């Protein structure tokens, strides 16, 4: 099982923990990743907000490189995933977009390169049975709120690999790791996304609502699969408490970090040191790599 891996800009900087944990988990599960050579920024929010041409051409540049390698693409960042899938959708469905994009890139492209999110690869390609078979440290007793955010399931005609309103792929992965996914109503609510710098008050309010509901549902931690979601919910907890009322800090992990622990990978190789709210509280005292979960600690 081999994919061309598009890390994108966030995984090279603020979301390096997502990068290292994704690569480590894929190695452990036998998924070979070949990083797209000389990949370029997909454009993310700035391109599709300012240049319709670049919003398609920038992702296509990377898809053309994957096409040359003859590989499907795997993406971890939810925003990059949305942009690459959107570019394919437009090239396939809008002839003028295809012609314009080929003029910009200088190469033909028909939108045929498959683009999958890491969650899709783990659940629907590798399969949950294959993951359960490799779990070495079942996370029994750990209660987890799975937070999908806006971009992984919407718009469904472009990014769909799960239910748009009630996705379950992360919940299934959490259960495969031996932990308990909690039911809670905000799994696809917005966290404020890229407003973190320009409208931090909005992000603070939304983070407070999301984190509070996760704790009300009995979660010991949240898991995410989006760099923006992780930064907003992890980094803004102090701001949220100051503005809206004190609450118990709660760790916000990437789903690949949680899976890495369940697979028996050392926590120091999974980027836990990058968390603002530390995750040591999730594991047995004295050993952050221990099997047991110290449920109820605060």
C-alpha positions as a printed NumPy array, in Angstrom:
array([[  0.   ,   0.   ,   0.   ],
       [  1.732,   3.141,  -1.221],
       [  0.695,   6.781,  -1.503],
       [  2.211,  10.026,  -2.688],
       [  2.164,  12.123,   0.469],
       [  1.322,  15.812,   0.353],
       [  2.29 ,  17.302,   3.743],
       [  1.413,  20.929,   2.995],
       [  2.653,  24.012,   4.8  ],
       [  1.086,  23.465,   8.229],
       [  2.724,  20.079,   8.688],
       [  6.061,  21.72 ,   7.963],
       [  5.523,  24.28 ,  10.746],
       [  2.797,  24.635,  13.385],
       [  1.463,  21.104,  12.848],
       [  4.766,  19.243,  12.794],
       [  3.336,  16.87 ,  15.398],
       [  0.688,  15.824,  12.873],
       [  3.43 ,  15.188,  10.322],
       [  5.671,  13.058,  12.522],
       [  2.791,  11.086,  14.037],
       [  1.183,  10.453,  10.631],
       [  4.432,   9.177,   9.183],
       [  5.121,   7.031,  12.276],
       [  1.655,   5.475,  12.291],
       [  1.781,   4.77 ,   8.561],
       [  5.157,   3.048,   8.936],
       [  3.826,   0.926,  11.777],
       [  0.792,  -0.088,   9.725],
       [  2.682,  -0.855,   6.511],
       [  1.514,   2.181,   4.547],
       [  4.392,   3.487,   2.425],
       [  4.483,   7.255,   1.893],
       [  6.504,   8.862,  -0.899],
       [  6.547,  12.617,  -0.367],
       [  5.602,  14.516,  -3.503],
       [  8.895,  15.982,  -4.776],
       [  9.178,  19.766,  -4.748],
       [  5.578,  20.135,  -3.632],
       [  4.182,  23.639,  -3.452],
       [  1.63 ,  25.324,  -1.218],
       [ -1.932,  24.335,  -2.168],
       [ -3.089,  27.931,  -1.685],
       [ -5.371,  27.074,   1.232],
       [ -7.552,  30.011,   2.341],
       [ -5.571,  32.913,   0.768],
       [ -5.671,  31.6  ,  -2.794],
       [ -9.342,  30.746,  -3.016],
       [-10.185,  34.028,  -1.312],
       [ -8.105,  36.152,  -3.697],
       [ -7.404,  34.326,  -6.969],
       [ -9.787,  31.834,  -8.512],
       [ -7.134,  30.771, -11.015],
       [ -4.499,  29.988,  -8.378],
       [ -7.073,  28.265,  -6.185],
       [ -7.188,  25.528,  -8.816],
       [ -3.722,  25.729, -10.357],
       [ -1.701,  25.48 ,  -7.136],
       [ -3.267,  22.178,  -6.021],
       [ -3.072,  20.836,  -9.565],
       [  0.687,  21.452,  -9.682],
       [  1.032,  18.898,  -6.902],
       [ -1.456,  16.483,  -8.405],
       [  0.451,  16.537, -11.692],
       [  3.608,  15.504,  -9.833],
       [  1.763,  12.641,  -8.182],
       [  0.362,  11.666, -11.559],
       [  3.892,  11.464, -12.954],
       [  4.768,   9.068, -10.131],
       [  1.682,   6.967, -10.834],
       [  0.439,   7.145,  -7.252],
       [ -2.739,   8.182,  -5.466],
       [ -2.336,  11.063,  -3.017],
       [ -2.742,  10.949,   0.746],
       [ -3.222,  14.199,   2.686],
       [ -3.33 ,  14.786,   6.441],
       [ -4.244,  18.49 ,   6.652],
       [ -8.01 ,  18.932,   6.277],
       [ -7.604,  22.248,   4.463],
       [ -5.116,  20.828,   1.952],
       [ -7.408,  17.847,   1.449],
       [-10.334,  20.145,   0.677],
       [ -8.306,  22.243,  -1.772],
       [ -6.902,  19.248,  -3.687],
       [-10.308,  17.594,  -3.884],
       [-11.923,  20.87 ,  -4.97 ],
       [ -9.327,  21.303,  -7.716],
       [-10.068,  17.812,  -9.037],
       [-13.795,  18.507,  -8.92 ],
       [-13.475,  21.71 , -10.907],
       [-11.095,  20.301, -13.5  ],
       [-13.424,  17.341, -14.046],
       [-16.639,  19.366, -14.179],
       [-15.675,  22.759, -15.614],
       [-13.958,  22.643, -19.035],
       [-12.87 ,  26.282, -18.81 ],
       [-11.226,  25.648, -15.42 ],
       [ -9.329,  22.738, -16.945],
       [ -8.136,  24.772, -19.938],
       [ -7.112,  27.709, -17.758],
       [ -5.278,  25.467, -15.289],
       [ -3.367,  23.687, -18.041],
       [ -2.317,  27.057, -19.473],
       [ -0.996,  28.139, -16.071],
       [  0.812,  24.909, -15.215],
       [  1.97 ,  24.134, -18.743],
       [  0.957,  20.476, -18.425],
       [ -2.176,  18.463, -19.171],
       [ -4.332,  17.294, -16.289],
       [ -7.713,  15.562, -16.383],
       [ -8.508,  15.479, -12.656],
       [ -7.913,  11.737, -12.442],
       [ -5.471,  11.508,  -9.51 ],
       [ -7.174,   9.994,  -6.482],
       [ -6.937,  12.145,  -3.339],
       [ -7.639,  10.558,   0.061],
       [ -7.443,  11.868,   3.593],
       [ -5.417,   9.85 ,   6.082],
       [ -8.646,   8.949,   7.934],
       [-10.111,   7.565,   4.718],
       [ -6.953,   5.545,   4.079],
       [ -6.894,   4.104,   7.596],
       [-10.58 ,   3.213,   7.839],
       [-11.582,   2.417,   4.272],
       [ -8.38 ,   1.218,   2.611],
       [ -6.33 ,  -0.422,   5.348],
       [ -9.38 ,  -1.308,   7.437],
       [-10.145,  -1.391,  11.139],
       [ -9.334,  -5.09 ,  11.518],
       [ -5.781,  -4.464,  10.333],
       [ -5.39 ,  -1.694,  12.897],
       [ -6.848,  -3.73 ,  15.781],
       [ -4.437,  -6.532,  14.969],
       [ -1.472,  -4.206,  15.573],
       [ -2.662,  -2.499,  18.751],
       [ -0.143,  -3.181,  21.526],
       [ -1.395,  -0.818,  24.229],
       [ -5.186,  -0.769,  24.273],
       [ -6.338,   2.539,  25.713],
       [ -9.011,   1.047,  27.962],
       [-10.718,   3.627,  30.175],
       [ -9.892,   6.62 ,  27.98 ],
       [-12.971,   8.606,  26.949],
       [-12.444,  10.571,  23.745],
       [-14.457,  13.288,  21.981],
       [-13.822,  13.077,  18.238],
       [-13.888,  16.526,  16.64 ],
       [-14.161,  16.625,  12.84 ],
       [-14.646,  20.34 ,  12.266],
       [-15.858,  21.906,   9.027],
       [-13.607,  20.733,   6.223],
       [-13.404,  16.949,   6.476],
       [-17.015,  16.228,   5.593],
       [-18.298,  19.329,   3.795],
       [-19.225,  19.991,   1.077],
       [-20.197,  16.314,   0.735],
       [-20.224,  16.303,  -3.063],
       [-16.486,  17.062,  -3.014],
       [-14.888,  15.596,   0.095],
       [-17.315,  12.836,   1.088],
       [-15.845,   9.684,   2.571],
       [-18.026,   9.878,   5.698],
       [-21.444,  11.191,   6.668],
       [-21.481,  14.991,   6.376],
       [-23.517,  15.62 ,   9.535],
       [-22.678,  12.627,  11.697],
       [-19.235,  11.3  ,  10.708],
       [-17.911,   8.239,  12.506],
       [-14.488,   7.385,  11.053],
       [-12.491,   8.864,  13.946],
       [-14.866,   7.294,  16.458],
       [-14.205,   3.918,  14.828],
       [-10.44 ,   4.454,  15.003],
       [-10.668,   5.464,  18.675],
       [-12.631,   2.294,  19.411],
       [-10.081,   0.217,  17.474],
       [ -7.403,   1.685,  19.76 ],
       [ -9.31 ,   0.359,  22.766],
       [-10.617,   3.742,  23.946],
       [-14.234,   4.854,  24.227],
       [-15.576,   7.5  ,  21.809],
       [-18.138,   9.68 ,  23.577],
       [-21.338,  10.909,  22.   ],
       [-21.474,  14.701,  21.826],
       [-23.373,  17.148,  19.601],
       [-20.586,  19.473,  18.403],
       [-18.374,  17.121,  16.405],
       [-18.804,  19.116,  13.166],
       [-19.269,  22.622,  14.61 ],
       [-16.803,  25.331,  13.517],
       [-13.824,  26.211,  15.741],
       [-13.225,  29.546,  14.011],
       [-10.679,  28.1  ,  11.593],
       [ -8.298,  30.758,  10.21 ],
       [ -9.839,  33.553,  12.279],
       [ -7.409,  32.711,  15.08 ],
       [ -5.166,  35.692,  14.294],
       [ -7.653,  38.208,  12.883],
       [-10.643,  37.6  ,  15.181],
       [ -9.216,  35.784,  18.178],
       [-12.259,  36.675,  20.282],
       [-14.491,  34.638,  17.963],
       [-12.138,  31.666,  18.211],
       [-11.98 ,  32.005,  21.988],
       [-15.782,  31.912,  22.254],
       [-16.153,  28.939,  19.92 ],
       [-13.329,  27.042,  21.618],
       [-14.957,  27.6  ,  24.999],
       [-18.24 ,  26.192,  23.691],
       [-16.602,  23.149,  22.103],
       [-14.271,  22.301,  24.988],
       [-17.023,  22.785,  27.539],
       [-19.39 ,  20.479,  25.691],
       [-16.698,  17.817,  25.326],
       [-16.129,  17.899,  29.082],
       [-19.877,  17.829,  29.761],
       [-20.028,  14.675,  27.636],
       [-17.392,  13.126,  29.895],
       [-14.398,  13.284,  27.543],
       [-10.865,  13.07 ,  28.916],
       [ -9.42 ,  14.489,  25.695],
       [-10.336,  15.532,  22.164],
       [ -8.869,  14.112,  18.978],
       [ -8.728,  16.069,  15.728],
       [ -7.472,  15.631,  12.18 ],
       [ -6.984,  19.268,  11.206],
       [ -4.073,  21.6  ,  12.085],
       [ -6.347,  24.647,  12.445],
       [ -8.691,  22.794,  14.78 ],
       [ -5.804,  21.549,  16.914],
       [ -4.183,  24.967,  17.238],
       [ -7.453,  26.736,  18.031],
       [ -8.64 ,  24.239,  20.635],
       [ -5.241,  23.608,  22.236],
       [ -3.602,  27.038,  22.124],
       [ -6.68 ,  29.146,  22.942],
       [ -7.75 ,  27.403,  26.14 ],
       [ -6.22 ,  30.009,  28.453],
       [ -7.829,  32.827,  26.444],
       [-11.18 ,  31.042,  26.483],
       [-11.068,  30.553,  30.258],
       [-10.095,  34.165,  30.852],
       [-12.883,  35.531,  28.669],
       [-15.701,  33.116,  29.414],
       [-15.015,  31.353,  32.716],
       [-12.587,  28.854,  34.148],
       [-12.681,  25.213,  33.075],
       [-10.37 ,  22.246,  33.435],
       [ -7.72 ,  22.224,  30.683],
       [ -8.207,  19.281,  28.356],
       [ -5.624,  17.778,  25.973],
       [ -6.32 ,  18.083,  22.239],
       [ -4.456,  15.396,  20.289],
       [ -4.147,  14.486,  16.658],
       [ -5.861,  11.171,  15.983],
       [ -2.507,   9.857,  14.741],
       [ -0.888,  10.651,  18.107],
       [ -3.522,   8.63 ,  19.918],
       [ -3.209,   5.756,  17.446],
       [  0.565,   5.874,  17.793],
       [  0.348,   5.283,  21.533],
       [ -2.082,   2.393,  21.   ],
       [  0.312,   0.867,  18.45 ],
       [  3.107,   0.94 ,  21.02 ],
       [  5.129,   3.78 ,  19.506],
       [  7.207,   5.94 ,  21.888],
       [  5.421,   9.173,  22.777],
       [  8.591,  11.191,  22.156],
       [  8.37 ,  10.15 ,  18.488],
       [  4.791,  11.365,  18.114],
       [  5.144,  15.087,  18.79 ],
       [  3.556,  15.23 ,  22.24 ],
       [  6.042,  17.895,  23.296],
       [  4.299,  20.347,  20.931],
       [  1.021,  20.298,  22.867],
       [  0.137,  23.413,  24.866],
       [ -2.05 ,  21.356,  27.216],
       [  0.124,  18.371,  28.016],
       [ -1.126,  14.816,  27.557],
       [  0.822,  13.192,  30.405],
       [ -2.406,  13.283,  32.407],
       [ -3.812,  10.665,  30.036],
       [ -1.37 ,   7.966,  31.   ],
       [ -0.444,   6.026,  34.101],
       [  1.689,   7.895,  36.6  ],
       [  5.407,   7.673,  36.141],
       [  5.37 ,   6.46 ,  32.546],
       [  3.846,   8.375,  29.679],
       [  4.244,   5.254,  27.518],
       [  2.47 ,   2.92 ,  29.92 ],
       [ -0.553,   0.867,  28.94 ],
       [ -2.888,   2.015,  31.651],
       [ -5.007,   5.122,  31.437],
       [ -5.272,   7.196,  34.587],
       [ -8.99 ,   7.923,  34.126],
       [-10.415,  10.824,  36.048],
       [ -7.109,  12.566,  36.795],
       [ -7.117,  16.346,  36.653]])
